[in-house]
Amino acid sequence: MTRADLHAGRPLVQSFEERLQGLINTMYPDERKRPGYSKLAREISEATGGSISGTYLWELATGKKRNVTLDQLSVLAEFFGVPAEYFLNADVAARVDTQLKAAFALRDARVRSIALRADGLSAQALDALLVMVNEARKIERLSPVDDADDTPAGRQSWTEVARTD
């Protein structure tokens, strides 16, 4: 992080609140089951031994407070299982977000089952599966997955992959 990042004011705070809110949403994807800030603060305190109030957590998550202490940063990082730098460094946040998406996707037994069954398949078979999953995402009107390891086959149609023997 550069000195300009520290003195830019609002952009760092906005990034902080967005990252905190993103962690909460990732950890509790179902809004109906997501705890309120008071309950979440209790969970954080119980899990980490640190102290944070529901009001302060809400203020941080909504950008109402701008003065996060190093202790609070450490407590939040420990609870969410991310490095403290996650909240302050865009590169670290991007890497961690990619890892979190994968980890939380694997919480679904069906996703895990597909991944386990794909293990050991040839590169060509894996490419074909990627194409099928990408097509299924289009049918379901889901956004494309931005995957740095995406293969050229991931951008082909199913019939193009089927023809490449």
C-alpha positions in Angstrom: 0.0 0.0 0.0 1.4 3.4 -0.9 1.4 6.5 1.1 -1.2 7.9 -1.3 -3.5 5.0 -0.4 -3.3 5.9 3.2 -4.1 9.5 2.7 -6.7 9.1 0.0 -9.3 8.9 2.8 -12.7 7.5 1.6 -11.5 4.9 -1.0 -9.6 2.9 1.7 -12.6 3.1 4.0 -15.0 2.2 1.3 -12.8 -0.8 0.3 -12.7 -1.8 4.0 -16.4 -1.7 4.4 -16.9 -3.6 1.1 -14.4 -6.3 2.1 -16.0 -6.7 5.5 -19.5 -6.8 4.1 -18.2 -9.3 1.5 -16.8 -11.6 4.1 -20.0 -11.5 6.1 -22.0 -12.3 2.9 -19.6 -15.1 2.0 -19.7 -16.7 5.4 -23.5 -16.3 5.6 -24.8 -16.5 2.0 -28.4 -17.0 3.0 -29.7 -13.6 4.1 -32.5 -15.2 6.1 -29.9 -17.1 8.2 -27.4 -14.3 8.5 -27.0 -13.1 12.0 -27.5 -9.5 12.9 -24.5 -7.4 13.9 -25.0 -7.9 17.6 -25.2 -11.7 17.3 -22.3 -11.7 14.8 -20.2 -9.6 17.3 -20.9 -12.1 20.0 -19.8 -14.9 17.7 -16.6 -13.0 16.8 -15.9 -12.4 20.5 -16.5 -16.0 21.5 -14.4 -17.4 18.6 -11.5 -15.1 19.0 -11.5 -13.9 22.6 -11.4 -10.4 21.3 -13.9 -7.7 22.0 -16.1 -6.0 19.4 -19.6 -4.6 19.8 -22.5 -5.1 17.4 -22.8 -1.3 17.0 -19.1 -0.9 16.2 -19.2 -3.8 13.7 -22.3 -2.3 12.0 -20.5 1.1 11.8 -17.4 -0.5 10.2 -19.5 -2.6 7.8 -21.5 0.4 6.7 -18.7 2.9 6.6 -20.1 5.0 9.4 -16.8 4.5 11.4 -13.4 5.0 9.8 -11.2 4.3 12.8 -10.6 0.6 12.9 -7.9 -0.2 15.4 -5.2 -2.8 14.8 -6.7 -4.9 17.6 -10.1 -4.9 15.9 -8.5 -5.5 12.5 -6.7 -8.5 14.0 -9.9 -9.9 15.6 -11.9 -9.6 12.4 -9.1 -11.2 10.4 -8.8 -14.1 12.8 -12.6 -14.7 12.8 -12.9 -14.6 9.1 -9.7 -16.6 8.5 -8.0 -14.0 6.4 -4.7 -12.1 6.8 -5.1 -8.6 8.3 -3.7 -7.3 5.0 -6.9 -8.5 3.3 -8.6 -5.3 4.6 -5.9 -3.0 3.4 -4.3 -4.4 0.3 -6.2 -4.9 -3.0 -3.9 -7.6 -4.3 -4.1 -9.7 -1.1 -7.9 -9.2 -1.1 -8.2 -10.4 -4.7 -6.2 -13.5 -3.9 -8.1 -14.3 -0.8 -11.5 -13.7 -2.4 -10.7 -16.2 -5.1 -9.7 -18.8 -2.5 -12.8 -18.0 -0.4 -15.1 -18.5 -3.4 -13.6 -21.9 -4.1 -13.8 -22.9 -0.4 -17.3 -21.9 0.0 -18.4 -23.4 -3.2 -17.1 -26.7 -1.9 -19.4 -26.5 1.1 -22.2 -27.8 -1.3 -22.1 -31.6 -1.3 -23.0 -31.6 -5.0 -20.2 -29.3 -6.0 -17.7 -31.5 -3.9 -19.1 -34.6 -5.6 -18.6 -33.2 -9.0 -15.0 -32.2 -8.1 -14.2 -35.6 -6.6 -15.6 -37.4 -9.6 -13.5 -35.2 -12.0 -10.3 -36.1 -10.2 -8.1 -38.3 -12.4 -9.9 -37.5 -15.7 -7.8 -36.6 -18.7 -7.1 -33.0 -19.7 -9.5 -33.4 -22.6 -12.3 -34.8 -20.4 -11.8 -31.9 -17.9 -11.9 -29.4 -20.7 -15.2 -30.9 -21.9 -16.6 -30.7 -18.4 -15.6 -27.1 -18.1 -17.4 -26.3 -21.4 -20.5 -28.1 -20.1 -20.5 -26.3 -16.8 -20.0 -22.9 -18.6 -23.0 -23.7 -20.9 -25.1 -24.7 -17.8 -24.2 -21.4 -16.2 -25.4 -19.6 -19.4 -28.7 -21.5 -19.4 -29.1 -20.6 -15.7 -28.3 -17.0 -16.5 -25.4 -17.0 -14.1 -22.4 -14.7 -14.6 -19.3 -16.3 -16.1 -16.7 -17.5 -13.7 -13.5 -15.5 -14.0 -10.9 -18.2 -13.7 -7.2 -17.5 -14.3 -6.7 -21.2 -15.0 -9.4 -21.3 -17.6 -8.4 -23.2 -20.7 -9.1 -22.4 -24.3 -11.6 -25.2 -24.2 -13.6 -23.3 -21.6 -14.3 -20.7 -24.3 -15.4 -23.1 -26.9 -18.8 -24.5 -27.5 -19.6 -28.1 -26.5 -19.7 -29.2 -30.1 -16.3 -27.7 -30.8 -14.8 -29.7 -27.9 -16.6 -32.9 -28.9 -15.0 -32.6 -32.4 -11.4 -32.2 -31.1 -10.3 -35.8 -30.8 
